[in-house]
Amino acid sequence: MKTYSTLEVARLVGVTSATLHRWIREKRVAAPPVETLGKMRIRIWSKADVENVKAYKAERYRKGRGRRRKAETS
């Protein structure tokens, strides 16, 4: 099974690593648990995790134009 680092996920999704970290911190996307490898703490993402982040971005952002506008209420 192919796994990805947080930086790789950000690149695959088309956002900066800072944006992905912000989405995780603000609980906008579900991130895999932090694992410790030696003295490093990392997240190991699966293909399903990557697809969830892509779906979040597609739902809330327009291609090349930033965030979608909120629907206007009449």
Stockholm file with secondary structure:
# STOCKHOLM 1.0

chainA/1-74         MKTYSTLEVARLVGVTSATLHRWIREKRVAAPPVETLGKMRIRIWSKADVENVKAYKAERYRKGRGRRRKAETS
#=GR chainA/1-74 SS CCCBCHHHHHHHHTSCHHHHHHHHHTTSSCCCCEEEETTEEEECBCHHHHHHHHHHHHHHEETTTEECCCCCCC
#=GC SS_cons        CCCBCHHHHHHHHTSCHHHHHHHHHTTSSCCCCEEEETTEEEECBCHHHHHHHHHHHHHHEETTTEECCCCCCC
//
